[in-house]
Amino acid sequence: MSQKLENILKEKGGIKKIGVIGMGYVGIPAAALFADSDKFDLVLGFQRDSASSGYKIDMLNRGESPLKGEEPGLEELLRKVVDAGKFECTPDFSRISELDAITLAIQTPFADPKALEPDFGALKEGIRNVGRYLRPGMLVVLESTITPGTTDTMAKEILEEESGLKAGEDFALAHAPERVMVGRLLRNIQEHDRIVGGIDQPSTDRAVELYSPVLTKGKVIPMSATAAEVTKTAENTFRDLQIAAANQLALYCEAMGINVYDVRAGIDSLKGEGITRAILWPGAGVGGHCLTKDTYHLERGVKLGTEALDYPQDAESIYVLARRVNDFMPAHMYNLTVAALERIGKDIKGSKIAMLGWAFINDSDDARNPPSEPYRDMVIEAGAEIMVHDPHVLNYPDVEVHKDMNEVIAGSDVVVVFTGHKEYFSLRPEDMKELTGKKHTVIIDGRNVIDPDMFIDSGFVYKGIGRGDKNSHKIIKAWTYEKSNSA
């Protein structure tokens, strides 16, 4: 089976024309880096001309990035490869037939995490588009995070059905998961090692040929397609577990009246040969496309596995439990808000809340599955009024995101920090006091961006994640701002 594919690939020669389906946080920087390599002649970015995303086509063809937030070097690189005629964005999927290799970077959310059923609708549509225009000798690579086993089953079956060709005989098929974080997309693609797993050796070798030219510090790590799928889901699941451990420690420190950041510094200080005590940061919750659902892809992969799982009877998966802890953090932020308001004799019903930060990660516009959303839903259901500020997020379905922070804070009973944007580290109590006009304003810090003592000394009622040393502080009588009517 593999010998036929080897012969086809040898006759076809090297990869020169590449396609990338999905012009988002993964596809755009990947396409730009492929286009910037002297190993490749042309890169096509495929984007549906839909009402919600069609605007990206013209922007990208002008060399402009539709991704907002800070992405060092991305727009400059796009402009460079567009001006050089090496990158083009198109809604015409028939042009797939021109290519030597194509990658798919399409979101794969879970429609119902409780049932562990992923929503592969968009990915299936992308795979079908590839299958319709697939030609012998092409390489197809799934970069999307998927349930282990998907490449060698669902993807393979759809491609074969649509094309009439056979994977491993007529075309190469592989999984090479992205490993990027917003804010450092280009650097991550170039410097992180690249996991590459084909359905057979010729497919793996061809995928290694595709990715090697864009790596600088990183190296390619070849393996099977299923092993690559497990690697991606497991590394995100493990990171989620580490964050949950930090969040649980923060809750413990609150209960014991101590500062989690002192404890964290102490734990992190232990260094030496064979010793690793690194600990992640606690916070208001986990968001984004990957960590919020990759655990369920991994769990589903086990259920679809070929062997029975040997595990403690009736024990909950520690990975699923970690998801529950991280999903709880927005509820904890709500509980801190209610408790702080009670300290000044106020009810959350009728209170005005200023939310600082909607994106799930600092200094980015990435607002996929943000922990700010469940908090907002909870306070609205409780009868509070809430306004949202974010300097990077332009729009979000059914949520008005304001750009004027002063307007959002003005007259508020509560200021709650959900994202560690750099703008929030310079918040000053005297300015906020003037804006709120309240004797005691509640401030809830979910990202450790403010100095508690500065605000407590100015009469604020403070509560923060993991700040058991401050969350029950004495409320200090402070001046009330009164707007002067004098000339």
ChimeraX attribute file (.defattr): number of C-alpha atoms within 10 A of each C-alpha:
attribute: neighborCount
match mode: 1-to-1
recipient: residues
	/A:1	11
	/A:2	17
	/A:3	12
	/A:4	14
	/A:5	24
	/A:6	22
	/A:7	14
	/A:8	17
	/A:9	23
	/A:10	11
	/A:11	10
	/A:12	13
	/A:13	10
	/A:14	14
	/A:15	19
	/A:16	15
	/A:17	20
	/A:18	25
	/A:19	29
	/A:20	27
	/A:21	31
	/A:22	23
	/A:23	26
	/A:24	18
	/A:25	18
	/A:26	25
	/A:27	22
	/A:28	25
	/A:29	26
	/A:30	25
	/A:31	27
	/A:32	29
	/A:33	21
	/A:34	26
	/A:35	28
	/A:36	23
	/A:37	14
	/A:38	12
	/A:39	16
	/A:40	17
	/A:41	16
	/A:42	22
	/A:43	28
	/A:44	27
	/A:45	27
	/A:46	24
	/A:47	22
	/A:48	19
	/A:49	14
	/A:50	10
	/A:51	7
	/A:52	8
	/A:53	13
	/A:54	14
	/A:55	14
	/A:56	22
	/A:57	21
	/A:58	14
	/A:59	13
	/A:60	22
	/A:61	20
	/A:62	15
	/A:63	21
	/A:64	18
	/A:65	21
	/A:66	18
	/A:67	20
	/A:68	15
	/A:69	18
	/A:70	16
	/A:71	18
	/A:72	13
	/A:73	13
	/A:74	22
	/A:75	17
	/A:76	13
	/A:77	20
	/A:78	27
	/A:79	19
	/A:80	17
	/A:81	23
	/A:82	21
	/A:83	14
	/A:84	12
	/A:85	14
	/A:86	22
	/A:87	28
	/A:88	24
	/A:89	25
	/A:90	20
	/A:91	16
	/A:92	13
	/A:93	19
	/A:94	12
	/A:95	14
	/A:96	25
	/A:97	17
	/A:98	15
	/A:99	21
	/A:100	23
	/A:101	26
	/A:102	23
	/A:103	27
	/A:104	25
	/A:105	24
	/A:106	26
	/A:107	20
	/A:108	22
	/A:109	22
	/A:110	19
	/A:111	13
	/A:112	11
	/A:113	15
	/A:114	8
	/A:115	10
	/A:116	18
	/A:117	15
	/A:118	18
	/A:119	14
	/A:120	18
	/A:121	13
	/A:122	14
	/A:123	21
	/A:124	17
	/A:125	13
	/A:126	19
	/A:127	25
	/A:128	19
	/A:129	19
	/A:130	26
	/A:131	24
	/A:132	19
	/A:133	17
	/A:134	28
	/A:135	19
	/A:136	19
	/A:137	24
	/A:138	26
	/A:139	26
	/A:140	29
	/A:141	29
	/A:142	26
	/A:143	24
	/A:144	22
	/A:145	27
	/A:146	28
	/A:147	26
	/A:148	25
	/A:149	20
	/A:150	18
	/A:151	23
	/A:152	19
	/A:153	10
	/A:154	13
	/A:155	23
	/A:156	20
	/A:157	16
	/A:158	19
	/A:159	25
	/A:160	18
	/A:161	14
	/A:162	16
	/A:163	17
	/A:164	14
	/A:165	16
	/A:166	17
	/A:167	26
	/A:168	22
	/A:169	20
	/A:170	24
	/A:171	26
	/A:172	29
	/A:173	29
	/A:174	34
	/A:175	32
	/A:176	29
	/A:177	24
	/A:178	20
	/A:179	18
	/A:180	17
	/A:181	15
	/A:182	20
	/A:183	20
	/A:184	15
	/A:185	21
	/A:186	23
	/A:187	19
	/A:188	20
	/A:189	24
	/A:190	21
	/A:191	14
	/A:192	17
	/A:193	17
	/A:194	23
	/A:195	25
	/A:196	27
	/A:197	29
	/A:198	29
	/A:199	20
	/A:200	21
	/A:201	20
	/A:202	23
	/A:203	31
	/A:204	25
	/A:205	17
	/A:206	24
	/A:207	27
	/A:208	22
	/A:209	14
	/A:210	23
	/A:211	19
	/A:212	15
	/A:213	16
	/A:214	22
	/A:215	18
	/A:216	13
	/A:217	12
	/A:218	15
	/A:219	17
	/A:220	17
	/A:221	13
	/A:222	19
	/A:223	21
	/A:224	20
	/A:225	27
	/A:226	21
	/A:227	17
	/A:228	26
	/A:229	30
	/A:230	22
	/A:231	17
	/A:232	25
	/A:233	25
	/A:234	18
	/A:235	15
	/A:236	19
	/A:237	26
	/A:238	16
	/A:239	15
	/A:240	26
	/A:241	22
	/A:242	19
	/A:243	23
	/A:244	28
	/A:245	19
	/A:246	21
	/A:247	26
	/A:248	18
	/A:249	17
	/A:250	26
	/A:251	20
	/A:252	16
	/A:253	20
	/A:254	22
	/A:255	14
	/A:256	14
	/A:257	16
	/A:258	18
	/A:259	20
	/A:260	25
	/A:261	17
	/A:262	12
	/A:263	15
	/A:264	19
	/A:265	12
	/A:266	11
	/A:267	14
	/A:268	14
	/A:269	12
	/A:270	11
	/A:271	11
	/A:272	8
	/A:273	5
	/A:274	5
	/A:275	8
	/A:276	12
	/A:277	13
	/A:278	13
	/A:279	14
	/A:280	16
	/A:281	16
	/A:282	27
	/A:283	26
	/A:284	30
	/A:285	27
	/A:286	26
	/A:287	22
	/A:288	18
	/A:289	19
	/A:290	21
	/A:291	21
	/A:292	23
	/A:293	25
	/A:294	27
	/A:295	27
	/A:296	27
	/A:297	27
	/A:298	24
	/A:299	20
	/A:300	20
	/A:301	21
	/A:302	17
	/A:303	13
	/A:304	13
	/A:305	12
	/A:306	8
	/A:307	8
	/A:308	9
	/A:309	9
	/A:310	6
	/A:311	9
	/A:312	8
	/A:313	6
	/A:314	6
	/A:315	7
	/A:316	10
	/A:317	13
	/A:318	10
	/A:319	21
	/A:320	15
	/A:321	13
	/A:322	23
	/A:323	23
	/A:324	12
	/A:325	19
	/A:326	27
	/A:327	19
	/A:328	19
	/A:329	25
	/A:330	24
	/A:331	18
	/A:332	17
	/A:333	26
	/A:334	21
	/A:335	12
	/A:336	22
	/A:337	25
	/A:338	19
	/A:339	19
	/A:340	25
	/A:341	20
	/A:342	12
	/A:343	14
	/A:344	14
	/A:345	8
	/A:346	14
	/A:347	17
	/A:348	22
	/A:349	14
	/A:350	15
	/A:351	19
	/A:352	21
	/A:353	27
	/A:354	26
	/A:355	26
	/A:356	27
	/A:357	28
	/A:358	31
	/A:359	30
	/A:360	25
	/A:361	23
	/A:362	21
	/A:363	23
	/A:364	23
	/A:365	23
	/A:366	23
	/A:367	22
	/A:368	17
	/A:369	19
	/A:370	24
	/A:371	29
	/A:372	26
	/A:373	17
	/A:374	18
	/A:375	22
	/A:376	22
	/A:377	12
	/A:378	14
	/A:379	22
	/A:380	17
	/A:381	11
	/A:382	15
	/A:383	14
	/A:384	17
	/A:385	18
	/A:386	19
	/A:387	20
	/A:388	22
	/A:389	23
	/A:390	24
	/A:391	22
	/A:392	23
	/A:393	21
	/A:394	14
	/A:395	13
	/A:396	12
	/A:397	6
	/A:398	6
	/A:399	12
	/A:400	12
	/A:401	22
	/A:402	19
	/A:403	15
	/A:404	12
	/A:405	18
	/A:406	15
	/A:407	15
	/A:408	23
	/A:409	25
	/A:410	19
	/A:411	19
	/A:412	24
	/A:413	23
	/A:414	27
	/A:415	25
	/A:416	24
	/A:417	26
	/A:418	31
	/A:419	29
	/A:420	22
	/A:421	21
	/A:422	12
	/A:423	15
	/A:424	17
	/A:425	13
	/A:426	10
	/A:427	14
	/A:428	14
	/A:429	20
	/A:430	12
	/A:431	10
	/A:432	20
	/A:433	25
	/A:434	16
	/A:435	18
	/A:436	23
	/A:437	18
	/A:438	21
	/A:439	18
	/A:440	25
	/A:441	26
	/A:442	27
	/A:443	26
	/A:444	27
	/A:445	27
	/A:446	25
	/A:447	23
	/A:448	22
	/A:449	19
	/A:450	20
	/A:451	14
	/A:452	22
	/A:453	13
	/A:454	13
	/A:455	22
	/A:456	24
	/A:457	15
	/A:458	21
	/A:459	23
	/A:460	26
	/A:461	27
	/A:462	27
	/A:463	27
	/A:464	28
	/A:465	26
	/A:466	32
	/A:467	25
	/A:468	21
	/A:469	17
	/A:470	19
	/A:471	23
	/A:472	16
	/A:473	14
	/A:474	12
	/A:475	16
	/A:476	15
	/A:477	13
	/A:478	15
	/A:479	13
	/A:480	15
	/A:481	14
	/A:482	10
	/A:483	9
	/A:484	6
	/A:485	5
	/A:486	4
	/A:487	3
